[in-house]
Amino acid sequence: MLSDEEDRRPGGAAPQSTEEPTSQTWVPARRRQWAIGFSILGALLLSAAVGGAAVAGVRSGWDLVTPLLQGAYGVVCLMVAGLHLALRVRADRVGLHLVGPRGTTTYRWDDVVEVRPSIVRGKKTFLVLVLRDQQLPVDLPITEEHLENVRRWQPAGH
């Protein structure tokens, strides 16, 4: 058995597996930014609530109203952050999966005619799926920078 030092390549990098990954997941960058922001805000509100409750001289129940409201807002912010992270796109050998808070929608590679850029929204161009039996393309929440990675998965299902 190799020690940790012998098992690593020069430069401290761990050896990489030569196996192909079984799936790849993308979280939209904008969603990730919102999730980080709401997480920070939630943590700040919860810490303010705990600090406020500890510092406040509790003479009556009304003295706890502000810390309780701060704590409730903090929990809501953390829940919103979780919802933002719940939306993602996953590709595997079966197809492309849109994973959201309400469930997963799967588009099999056999039904996908093309994955291509769509309209420009702001400074980003988003991707769409063109399906065999559907007239309207399906909008994806990921941008053009992921196009080549998504296309690499498409032939794997055929």
C-alpha positions in Angstrom: 0.0 0.0 0.0 1.3 3.4 -0.9 1.7 6.2 1.6 0.0 9.6 1.0 3.3 11.0 -0.3 3.9 8.1 -2.7 0.3 8.2 -3.9 0.5 11.8 -5.1 2.0 13.2 -8.3 4.7 15.8 -8.4 3.3 19.2 -7.4 1.0 17.8 -4.7 -1.8 16.9 -7.1 -3.7 13.7 -6.4 -3.8 11.1 -9.2 -6.8 11.5 -11.5 -9.1 8.6 -12.4 -9.1 7.7 -16.1 -12.7 6.5 -15.8 -15.4 8.6 -17.5 -17.8 10.3 -15.1 -21.3 8.8 -14.9 -23.0 12.3 -14.9 -22.2 16.0 -14.9 -24.2 18.7 -13.1 -24.4 22.4 -13.7 -25.9 25.0 -11.3 -26.6 28.3 -13.0 -24.1 30.9 -12.0 -26.8 33.5 -11.2 -28.6 31.1 -8.9 -25.4 30.2 -7.1 -24.7 33.9 -6.5 -28.3 34.5 -5.1 -27.9 31.4 -2.9 -24.6 32.7 -1.4 -26.2 36.1 -0.8 -29.3 34.7 0.9 -27.1 32.3 3.0 -25.0 35.1 4.3 -28.0 37.3 5.0 -29.7 34.3 6.8 -26.6 33.6 8.9 -26.3 37.3 9.9 -30.0 37.5 10.9 -29.8 34.3 12.9 -26.6 35.4 14.7 -28.2 38.8 15.4 -31.3 37.0 16.8 -29.2 34.8 19.1 -27.1 37.8 20.2 -30.1 40.0 20.7 -31.9 37.4 22.8 -28.8 36.8 24.9 -28.0 40.5 25.4 -31.6 41.7 26.0 -32.7 41.8 29.5 -35.9 39.8 29.3 -38.4 41.5 31.5 -41.4 40.4 29.4 -42.3 38.4 26.3 -42.2 41.6 24.2 -38.5 41.8 24.7 -38.1 38.7 22.6 -40.2 39.9 19.6 -37.3 41.5 17.7 -34.9 38.5 18.1 -37.7 36.1 17.2 -38.5 38.1 14.0 -34.9 38.3 13.1 -34.5 34.5 13.6 -37.7 33.8 11.5 -36.3 36.1 8.7 -33.0 34.3 8.9 -34.6 30.9 8.5 -36.7 32.2 5.5 -33.5 33.5 3.9 -31.8 30.1 4.3 -34.8 28.3 2.8 -34.7 30.7 -0.2 -31.0 30.0 -0.6 -31.8 26.2 -0.7 -34.4 26.8 -3.4 -31.9 28.6 -5.5 -29.5 25.7 -5.2 -32.2 23.2 -6.0 -32.3 24.3 -9.7 -29.7 22.5 -11.7 -29.1 20.7 -14.9 -27.7 17.1 -14.9 -26.5 15.1 -17.9 -25.9 11.4 -18.0 -26.1 8.6 -20.5 -29.9 8.5 -20.4 -30.5 12.2 -21.1 -30.7 15.7 -19.8 -32.4 16.2 -16.4 -33.8 19.5 -15.2 -33.8 19.3 -11.4 -35.9 21.8 -9.6 -37.7 22.3 -6.3 -40.9 20.6 -7.7 -39.1 17.6 -9.1 -37.1 16.4 -12.1 -37.9 16.5 -15.8 -36.0 14.2 -18.0 -35.4 14.6 -21.7 -34.0 11.4 -23.2 -31.2 11.8 -25.7 -33.2 9.8 -28.3 -35.8 12.6 -28.2 -33.2 15.5 -28.4 -32.6 16.7 -32.0 -30.3 19.5 -31.0 -28.8 21.5 -28.2 -28.2 25.1 -29.3 -27.8 28.7 -28.1 -31.1 30.6 -27.8 -31.9 34.3 -27.3 -29.6 36.7 -25.4 -30.9 37.7 -22.0 -28.9 40.5 -20.6 -25.2 39.7 -21.3 -25.7 35.9 -21.4 -26.9 33.6 -24.1 -28.9 30.6 -22.7 -29.2 27.1 -24.2 -32.3 25.4 -25.6 -33.2 21.8 -26.3 -34.9 21.1 -29.6 -37.0 17.9 -29.2 -38.2 15.6 -31.9 -41.9 15.7 -31.2 -42.2 19.2 -29.8 -42.6 22.4 -31.8 -41.3 24.8 -29.2 -37.7 24.3 -27.8 -37.2 23.8 -24.1 -35.3 26.6 -22.4 -32.4 25.5 -20.2 -31.2 27.6 -17.2 -27.5 27.3 -18.3 -25.6 29.5 -20.6 -23.7 29.1 -23.8 -20.4 28.4 -21.9 -21.7 24.9 -21.1 -22.7 24.1 -24.7 -19.7 21.9 -25.6 -20.0 20.0 -22.3 -23.7 19.3 -22.9 -23.1 18.2 -26.5 -20.4 15.8 -25.4 -23.1 13.9 -23.5 -25.6 13.7 -26.3 -23.9 11.0 -28.4 -23.4 8.9 -25.3 -27.1 8.0 -25.2 -27.3 6.9 -28.8 
